Amino acid sequence: MDGAFGLWAAASPRTRHLISGYEAADSWVSDGHKWLNTPYDCGFAICRWPQAVHAVMATVAPYLKAGEVAAPKDMVPEFSRSARGIEVWAALRSLGRGGVADLVERCCRLARLFADELRAAGFEILNDVVLNQVVATLPGREEQMPEISARVRAGGEAWFGPTRWRGVDAIRLSVSSWVTTEEDVHRTVAAIRAAIP
Ligand SMILES: Cc1ncc(COP(=O)(O)O)c(C=O)c1O
């Protein structure tokens, strides 16, 4: 199951239902560098069948014996790597279970605020804003979405990209930073309004 973002929904009782059934998956992948806010390059794969992972990943050479299941070099594609697990450990240790739930809930609440403020600015919200993503467009001016997102990025107020949703040009906002506030939402929507040609 690709849970790069979505797996973290399980941290909150308010959003857990959105990924119901994930317990049945044989494997999950997720990122620390998304919702957990660790530095880049921090992904994890969690598999119900460690022997299968070992069979695929273990490397044997005359000078390298395959290690046991769970030996670090035999469960991942790389041999040498930095200690990225420490950053994940530190984030989880400092946030705790409640802190991760709070982070998820706060980002989802700010995504809903984005949707409300964009609607008030004349945008149509194309997705169901159930998590931290908002996909929006200006009806009749859809072709302006790439330009609007480029202008806001160039101004430095916020970073988001253009997308296409069911054939319609749109902007796509994803709220995932632990420092994002309501004030940032107000400022970003003001920058979006100002960027409309
Ligand atoms: C659902 C999903 N899967 C995978 C990826 C890619 O993840 P990575 O940063 O590990 O390349 C993303 C990135 O946005 C994503 O949202």
The ligand as an SDF file (V2000), in Angstrom:
LIG
                    3D

 16 16  0  0  0  0  0  0  0  0999 V2000
    1.1380    9.0410   -2.6730 C   0  0  0  0  0  0  0  0  0  0  0  0
    2.5950    9.2980   -2.9760 C   0  0  0  0  0  0  0  0  0  0  0  0
    3.4010    8.2610   -3.2560 N   0  0  0  0  0  0  0  0  0  0  0  0
    4.7210    8.4530   -3.5290 C   0  0  0  0  0  0  0  0  0  0  0  0
    5.2720    9.7040   -3.5430 C   0  0  0  0  0  0  0  0  0  0  0  0
    6.7450    9.8590   -3.8490 C   0  0  0  0  0  0  0  0  0  0  0  0
    7.4630    9.8090   -2.6870 O   0  0  0  0  0  0  0  0  0  0  0  0
    9.0430   10.0490   -2.5230 P   0  0  0  0  0  0  0  0  0  0  0  0
    9.2180   11.4330   -1.9710 O   0  0  0  0  0  0  0  0  0  0  0  0
    9.4610    9.0190   -1.5440 O   0  0  0  0  0  0  0  0  0  0  0  0
    9.6950    9.8990   -3.8590 O   0  0  0  0  0  0  0  0  0  0  0  0
    4.4750   10.8040   -3.2520 C   0  0  0  0  0  0  0  0  0  0  0  0
    5.0450   12.1620   -3.2620 C   0  0  0  0  0  0  0  0  0  0  0  0
    4.3640   13.1670   -3.2520 O   0  0  0  0  0  0  0  0  0  0  0  0
    3.0850   10.6030   -2.9460 C   0  0  0  0  0  0  0  0  0  0  0  0
    2.2930   11.6450   -2.6160 O   0  0  0  0  0  0  0  0  0  0  0  0
  1  2  1  0
  2  3  1  0
  2 15  2  0
  3  4  2  0
  4  5  1  0
  5  6  1  0
  5 12  2  0
  6  7  1  0
  7  8  1  0
  8  9  2  0
  8 10  1  0
  8 11  1  0
 12 13  1  0
 12 15  1  0
 13 14  2  0
 15 16  1  0
M  END
$$$$
